[in-house]
Amino acid sequence: MYKVVKDFTDATDKHIYLVGDKYPRKGVKPSEDRIKELSTAANRRGEILIEEIAKPKKKAKAKKDKE
């Protein structure tokens, strides 16, 4: 999952993404190449438009006391 860091209109589906939105939106599965374009400056705007959201670490379940 990614978050939008600069407003842009996705050229592949004409959807407008605003800063703070999650990318991709529900129901859209962009290619790895498209993700790479948007997450680097290798796109028409020459700017990074999205960045990966760190996956939360799973909390270890508390062990039950043996009594």
Secondary structure, DSSP 4 states (H G I P E B T S, - for coil): -EEESS-EE-TTT--EE-TT-EESPTT----HHHHHHHHSS-STT-S--EEEPPPPPPPPPPPPP--
